[in-house]
Amino acid sequence: MKEFFIHDKPVAQAIVRPEMMARIVDVQTFLQKYPLKNLKESFAITVENDPYAPWNEGTFELKKTEQLQIQKVTSTSLPELKT
């Protein structure tokens, strides 16, 4: 077994499988922590239906100012991405 890790490429094969997935558990926290430093314009993200995490449903505005502002709102006039 030790010899397996000596090779230049110890992982022989990586496969993306359709039954595996990752998800964002908390949209607002993710947006606040994700480094969006190069954001060029303000916009909104609307999550219309999340049966596994209903707290993610709603509209989140990402406003480009000196400091990026992210807040959950009831409606928006910003360009909107809907999921």
Secondary structure by P-SEA (a helix, b strand, c coil): ccccccccccccbbbbbcccccccccaaaaaaacccccccccbbbbbccccccccccbbbbbcccccbbbbbbcccccccccc
